[in-house]
């Protein structure tokens, strides 16, 4: 699990926007960039080439969840 303070300061390296921590998938997600960055050994790998591209459905679901907060 990542430190809350670290999560508060990390941003997407592509968009400079916020990241969402997905504890189950162990990823940091940028909805704006449609990328999911892996967390390896408790270290976020914020490298675009290592990120998984989100499907449109995944991105839309996350957008909806964010607007409901």
N, C-alpha and C positions, 0 to 999 in steps of 0.2 A: 504494500500500500504506500502511496506517495504522500509525502508531507504536505499538509494543507497550505502552508506558506509558499512552498514551491509551486503548487498548483495555481496559487493566486498570481504569481508573477510570470508564469510561462505563457507564451503566445504562439500562434501558428507562425512558422518562419516564412510562409508564403504570403499570407494575408495580413499578418500582424494582429489578427483578431483573436478572440477568446477560444479556449480549448475546453472540451467537455471530457471529464474522466469517466471512462467506461470500465468499471472495476471487473465485471464479468469477463470481458474480452481482453482486459489489460492493455487498453489503448487510450490515447488522447485523440479526441476527434475535433476536427475543424469542419464545421458545417459549411462555412463560406467557401472553403477550398475543396470540399467533398473528399477529404483525406482523413485516414485513421493512422496515427503514428503509433508504432509498437512501443511497449515498455519492456525492456530486457534487463533482467536482474535489478529491478527497481530503478532503472535509469531510462528516462524517455529518449527514444531515438528520433529526434526531430529532424530527420533527413528526408527530403521529399522523395528521393529514389527508394527509400525503405518503406514508405507509407503505402497503405492499402487504399485504393480508390473506392469511395462509397458509391453504391448504386443510387440511382435517383430516388428509389423508394426509401432507402435508408436515410438519405439526406432529408427528404420531405418529412418522414416520421420524426426525426430529430428537430426539425424546424417547428413542427406542430407542438411537440412536447415543450419546447422553449417558450412558445407564445402562450401556453396555458399556465405558466408559472406566474 
